[in-house]
Amino acid sequence: MRASAQILGAPIARVEGRLKVTGSAPYPIDVAVSDQAYAVLVQSTVVRGRIRAIATDTAERAPGVVTIVTHANTPSFPLGPMTPLGPSPLPPLQNADVLHYGQHVAMVIAETLEQAQAAASLITITYDQAEPTLSLDEPSIAPESHPWLPDQIRGDAAEALASADVRLDETYMTAENTHNPIGLFAIVAEWRGDTLIVHDTTQWPHGVKETLAGAFGIEPANVRVQTPYVGGAFGAGLRVWPHVTLAALGAKLARRPVKLVLTRAQMFTSLGHRPMSVQRLRVGASRDGRLTAIEHEARSPLSIAGEFFNPVAAGTAEAYSCAHVTTRDRQIRLNVSLPSWMRAPGHAEGSFALESAIDETAYLLDLDPLELRRRNHAAVHPHSGHPWSSNALLECYTVGAERFGWHGRTPAPRSMRDGRLLVGYGMARAALSAYQAPCEALATVRRDGSASIRSGATDIGAGTYTVITQLAAELLGLPVTRVHVGLGDSDMPKAPQQGGSGLTAALGNAVHAACRDVIHAMLDLASKDERSPLHGCTVHTVEIRNGGIQRLRTPADNESFAEILDRNGLEELTREGASEPPSTATMAHAGPFGAQFVEVDVDPDLGTIRVERVVSVIDGGRILNEKLARSQIIGGIVGGIGMALLEETVSINGRPINTSLGDYVIPVNADVPDIDVSFVGGPDPMTEVGAKGIGELALTGVAAAIANAVFHATGKRIRTLPLSLDKVMD
Ligand code: MOS
């Protein structure tokens, strides 16, 4: 049985676009419930130590104060449950210990936001300070590896390096970056008896539900988390952060709904960040341009206050055809706030080092950097030896070089100019490991000819509402206007985070299964019914068309779903579908691939870098909506420009200091050049929908392509991000 419409792939506008541009999409920060009080967090001003005394009496007598929560009146919470991506952060306010700057130490709840802010300023805290551990080189601390990120070893990289014709051994650094969605993270928590209702900025309603149920010892069924619209998140909403538990506790103690909105400065220490990394790359190659050895060791800070892992070096094991490879990811526990995943986590940082090192190796070999990548293309998954489920990387290179005009590049550094400006061309490989988690969805077809899909996943702006609408419309043979997709409610079927670029495949496959079962149930009703023109038909003799079923050979024999329901006296028919990650026993589950080509202008007097144009060619499997896919890629590239040139969370003695959008600089329109995006490749056979996750891919490779272009322009190899003008000048 096949669906005949061609709705998938069509570049339709976001189905929720009108709601968003008219300001009527209810983001968590917009939620107001009756009788809500306002919570304000007080955070530690010291980096490590112990609260000796916390004086709240003046604040308690301040106008409008409802209650004040400190470690003294907080119950002990059980440790958060294991999540699919590691254990949850520690519960809040469990004792007087301070492990990092910006740790929540108190929460004031008052009638108004202003009263809560005023009272919070009246709390005085004295600390016994201790010497914090802040250096990655601290000799007393052993770097740890995470159980989910084992060293990857094939061959003998050390020996192959020793005997290589050409060797590179360099250290690269990436800066700490902070997710900066424009929407501040917000939560409204309300208890109705033993039931907890929460509106929360999260990428994971079911995770919030289960974490809060565990924290308060109630049944998960008694927690409802609603997040129909998230706003940006970029990974900041992948975990259940301590302020979420605090808001729910506040509502319990205050005996009324509580709204808590993080401030911009609090967003820098409360929701994770991309930790900085120090990466040593050793590359060996033969004179004829074959990579013979790669060793990639990455070190990053981890907090004393929780668990997290980040695959910085890990992606290198599947990057190139190379017989001798070792990757090691190491973390060092410091007195910093807990890092977390941020857009193409690990891969963004790791690809900067690897793709810079490949460019450097190409220069050592006097070989075109694109040609070096081609020669060492991994035609099969290099670590497992299994065939890729799909891989159009070579085509990305070819199409990208053509569209960019790579062959017009003169290889020598400082050889291209535009007036007094130095011009550089750089490129890099882009890739993201495949990720998929189990997911469930409901499909309902109604007697009025409409259909709906429901799943507890969220749409953080990636276009999930729209592509799932298109998918269901195509599967059910309905116009997109007759399909409604409901997301962002933990009362809907269980779904993973919108994260790891894995939701489109996970949810898409679940929707596929649910729609298939609805169709089979419809067919069953019709086939057994002598009154139906489809009497006696089977799945092999019909197709789905116009919201119904028709015989392949005699299309006049058809019936709409509405007619089938009507005759059977049914209002609607619902089926649940589930999806699981694909088996990788015999085939490597390919993530998306791409090639990034960048032209920069560098002012030799001022050291300023301007990205003049970007050509990005992407293998994203089946593209479900070309307009939205392009906008995902553009977003990733803009993120990459920020990472390369601008973004850096600067801390002094453990205290982040540039915690505002005025001081933490991200690209604005004037920084964003012409971005040419094209798609190659075709459906990936590992998923029914054929799509690969493209939400984060485009951030990978961008920083390296820019750094490589800056080297080409200036002859200066900068191995530390961001590529600020002081580094160009120095
Ligand atoms: Mo992304 S860091 O998986 O939101």
Residues whose N, C-alpha, C, O or C-beta is under 5 A from the ligand:
A	BS01	MOS	F234 G235 W341 M342 R343 A344 P345 Q498 G499 G500 S501
